[in-house]
Amino acid sequence: MDRLKILKDVQDLLDQDSGRTKKRRKTGITMILIEDVVNYGPKYVEPFQELVDRVKLLDFLWHHDMSVVEKAVNEYREMDMDVAPGGTHFEVAKAQDRLNEYLKLLKDLGFNEVEVENHAGVSTIEEMKDEVKFFKDHGFKVVGELGKKWWKGDTTRVSRDLISVEKTVEQTQQLIEAGADYVYWEGMIVRGLIGPQLENKRGMKQLIEVANQVDPEKMVFELWDTRHQSNRPLFAWLVKQFGPNVNLANIMPWEVKILEWIRHGIFYEMDHPYMKWAKDKSQGSHWWKIESPDYDIDLQRGYALKDSF
């Protein structure tokens, strides 16, 4: 039997009633983080390319032969993915006052997207708005990043794990008004607000307050698997709260399929809600809104997801 037909039939089965969007998506975006384009490059991603919308290529400056990078970028683009370098490279170029050279390098390598961030610097929101406009005027898609990795100096936060909702919404809207195609909410903030063990109830409430005031097509929640802690519970919490088409970023390539299972409600996180809902749709208007169990089991263990296969 034709393997492609089998794959299509399986995908159609999974998509039935699930509410999941397909490429090119406006919501339900999955952005993957590539730290090693040699081992986790286009060939690794190709079998599940329909599940991936954007690529952040972290290691592009560490190759002696830049044709490796150019080839990878072109192959991702051929699979209908937007490709950006990591925001760190932008900050280095800015610190050296070489944004024009950086822009030319990105164009030469085939990148079509840029991330404007302010982790290490002291840029004002007005400067970031000017930078968004600068790259937009040169034909790039632009992502503005909201917040810093560390809370000191971050005007959107009042502590490591709590934010100012008002300032967060204000900066998000300013980046969007400046022309940013998307806003990435820094992953360490998102993780802190939810809590690695889903324990920060006050932070969760703040995150929801912000999300309810921002265009869901513009907001992308980054996730960070710092210190090799699994993000599966955080995937599930975000999908349950915002539905299968929540925009998620910084997903490791080996996590994409698991994330997609969670987006379809057929993984053990949330206790297989789609299957329960499909059997009895009176439980709720959407499968991700039906009752789920608590997450006390297994959360304390923490393991390296990459090493668990």
C-alpha positions in Angstrom: 0.0 0.0 0.0 1.1 3.5 -0.7 2.9 4.8 2.4 2.0 8.4 1.6 -1.6 7.5 1.4 -1.4 5.7 4.8 0.2 8.8 6.3 -2.5 11.0 4.9 -5.2 8.7 6.1 -3.7 8.7 9.6 -3.4 12.5 9.6 -7.0 12.9 8.4 -8.1 10.6 11.2 -6.2 12.6 13.8 -7.5 15.9 12.5 -11.2 14.9 12.5 -13.0 17.0 15.1 -9.8 18.0 16.8 -9.9 21.6 15.6 -6.2 21.5 14.6 -5.1 23.9 11.9 -2.9 23.0 9.0 -0.1 24.9 7.2 0.1 27.7 6.4 -1.2 28.4 9.9 -2.1 31.7 11.5 -2.6 30.0 14.8 -1.4 26.7 16.1 2.2 27.6 15.1 5.1 25.3 16.2 8.5 26.9 16.1 11.4 24.6 16.5 14.8 25.4 18.0 17.8 24.0 16.1 21.0 24.0 18.2 22.8 21.6 15.9 22.0 21.9 12.2 24.3 19.0 11.3 22.5 16.4 13.4 19.0 18.0 13.7 18.9 19.8 10.3 16.4 19.6 7.5 16.8 15.8 6.9 15.8 15.2 10.6 12.8 17.4 10.3 11.6 16.4 6.8 9.5 13.4 7.9 7.3 15.6 10.1 7.6 18.9 8.2 3.8 19.4 8.1 3.9 19.9 11.9 6.6 22.6 11.8 6.0 26.2 10.8 9.1 28.1 11.8 12.7 27.4 12.6 15.1 29.3 14.9 18.6 28.4 13.9 20.9 29.0 16.9 24.3 27.7 15.6 24.6 29.5 12.3 27.6 31.6 13.3 29.7 28.6 14.4 30.4 27.0 11.0 33.6 27.6 9.2 31.8 26.7 5.9 28.8 29.0 5.8 27.4 27.0 2.8 26.3 24.5 5.4 24.0 27.1 6.9 22.9 28.4 3.5 21.9 24.9 2.4 20.0 24.2 5.6 18.1 27.6 5.4 17.2 26.9 1.8 15.9 23.4 2.6 13.8 24.6 5.5 12.4 27.3 3.3 11.5 24.7 0.6 9.5 22.9 3.3 7.5 26.2 3.7 9.0 27.2 7.0 10.1 30.7 8.1 13.7 30.7 9.3 15.3 33.1 11.7 18.6 33.1 13.5 18.6 33.3 17.3 18.0 36.7 18.8 21.5 36.6 20.5 23.1 37.2 17.1 21.0 40.3 16.7 22.1 41.6 20.1 25.8 41.0 19.2 25.5 42.8 15.9 23.7 45.7 17.6 26.3 45.9 20.4 29.0 46.2 17.7 26.9 48.8 15.7 26.9 46.5 12.7 23.2 45.9 12.1 23.6 46.8 8.4 26.2 44.1 7.9 24.1 41.7 9.9 21.1 42.4 7.6 23.2 41.7 4.5 24.6 38.5 6.0 21.1 37.2 6.7 19.9 38.1 3.2 22.9 36.3 1.6 22.2 33.2 3.6 18.5 33.1 2.8 16.9 33.9 6.2 13.5 35.5 5.9 12.9 36.4 9.5 14.6 38.3 12.3 14.1 38.3 16.0 14.5 41.6 17.8 15.3 41.1 21.5 16.8 42.9 24.5 18.1 40.4 27.0 21.6 41.7 27.6 21.2 45.3 26.4 19.5 48.3 27.8 17.3 49.2 24.8 14.1 51.1 25.4 10.9 49.9 23.9 11.2 52.9 21.5 14.5 51.6 20.2 13.1 48.1 19.8 10.2 49.6 17.8 12.7 51.4 15.5 14.6 48.1 15.0 11.4 46.2 14.1 10.7 48.9 11.5 14.3 48.7 10.2 14.1 45.0 9.3 10.5 45.2 8.1 11.5 48.0 5.7 14.1 45.6 4.3 11.6 42.8 3.6 12.0 40.6 6.7 9.3 39.1 8.8 10.1 40.4 12.3 9.4 38.9 15.7 9.7 41.2 18.7 10.6 39.4 21.9 8.9 40.4 25.1 10.8 40.4 28.3 14.3 39.3 29.4 15.6 35.9 30.6 16.5 37.3 34.0 14.1 39.5 35.8 16.4 42.2 37.1 16.2 45.1 34.6 13.0 43.6 33.0 10.4 46.3 33.2 7.6 43.8 32.6 8.3 41.9 35.8 8.1 42.5 39.5 9.9 39.4 40.5 11.4 36.3 38.9 8.0 34.5 38.7 5.5 37.4 38.6 4.9 40.2 36.1 3.2 43.6 35.7 0.2 42.7 33.5 -0.3 46.3 32.5 3.3 46.8 31.3 3.4 43.4 29.6 0.3 44.2 27.6 1.5 47.7 26.8 4.9 46.5 25.5 3.3 43.7 23.5 0.9 46.1 21.8 3.7 48.5 21.1 5.7 45.9 19.3 2.7 44.8 17.3 1.9 48.4 16.4 5.6 48.9 15.3 5.0 46.1 12.7 6.1 42.9 14.4 4.5 39.9 12.8 4.7 38.0 16.0 5.7 38.6 19.6 7.6 35.8 21.4 7.0 35.9 25.1 10.4 34.9 26.6 10.4 31.3 27.6 11.9 31.8 31.1 9.0 34.1 31.9 6.4 31.7 30.6 8.0 28.9 32.5 8.2 31.0 35.7 4.6 32.1 35.4 3.3 28.6 35.0 5.9 26.9 37.2 7.9 23.8 36.2 5.6 21.8 38.4 2.5 23.8 37.4 2.6 25.3 40.9 2.5 29.1 40.3 -1.3 29.7 40.4 -0.9 33.5 40.7 1.5 33.5 37.7 -0.9 31.4 35.7 -3.7 33.9 36.3 -1.4 36.8 35.2 -0.4 34.9 32.0 -4.1 34.3 31.2 -4.9 38.0 31.8 -2.2 39.1 29.3 -3.2 36.5 26.7 -6.9 37.6 26.9 -5.8 41.2 25.9 -3.6 40.2 23.0 -4.4 39.0 19.5 -3.9 35.2 19.6 -2.5 35.3 16.1 0.3 37.5 17.3 1.3 36.1 20.7 3.7 33.1 20.7 4.6 31.4 24.0 8.2 30.4 24.1 9.1 27.3 26.3 12.5 26.6 27.7 13.7 23.1 28.7 16.3 24.6 30.9 18.3 22.1 33.1 16.8 19.2 31.2 13.3 19.6 32.8 10.5 18.2 30.7 8.1 20.7 29.1 5.3 18.2 28.6 3.2 19.4 31.5 3.6 23.0 30.3 2.6 22.0 26.8 -0.5 20.3 28.2 -1.4 23.3 30.5 -1.2 25.8 27.6 -3.2 23.6 25.2 -5.9 23.0 27.9 -6.1 26.7 28.6 -5.9 28.1 25.0 -6.8 25.1 22.8 -4.9 23.0 20.4 -4.0 26.1 18.2 -2.0 28.0 20.8 1.2 29.3 19.3 4.3 27.7 20.8 8.0 28.3 20.2 11.5 26.9 21.1 10.3 23.4 20.7 13.1 20.9 20.4 12.9 18.8 17.2 12.5 15.5 19.1 9.6 17.0 21.1 7.5 18.0 18.0 5.5 14.7 17.7 4.7 14.6 21.4 3.6 18.2 21.3 1.3 17.3 18.4 -0.2 14.4 20.3 -1.0 16.8 23.1 -2.5 19.2 20.6 -4.8 16.4 19.5 -5.7 15.4 23.0 -4.5 11.8 22.6 -1.5 11.8 24.9 -1.5 10.8 28.6 -1.1 14.4 29.7 -4.6 15.7 30.4 -5.8 12.1 30.6 -6.5 11.5 26.8 -9.3 14.2 26.7 -10.1 14.0 23.0 -10.9 10.3 23.3 -13.2 10.9 26.2 -14.9 13.8 24.5 -15.3 12.0 21.2 -17.2 9.3 23.1 -19.4 11.7 25.0 -19.5 15.2 23.5 -22.0 16.4 26.1 -19.0 16.9 28.4 -18.2 20.2 26.8 -18.1 22.2 23.6 -14.4 21.6 23.1 -12.4 18.5 24.0 -9.6 20.5 25.7 -12.1 22.1 28.1 -13.3 18.8 29.7 -12.1 18.0 33.2 -8.5 16.8 33.6 -6.7 15.1 36.5 -4.3 16.9 38.7 -0.6 16.7 37.7 0.9 15.5 41.0 2.0 12.2 39.5 5.6 12.2 38.1 6.0 16.0 38.1 8.8 16.0 40.7 10.9 13.5 38.9 12.1 15.8 36.0 14.0 14.0 33.3 15.8 14.8 30.1 13.1 14.3 27.4 15.8 13.8 24.7 17.2 10.9 26.7 13.9 9.2 27.4 13.4 7.6 24.0 
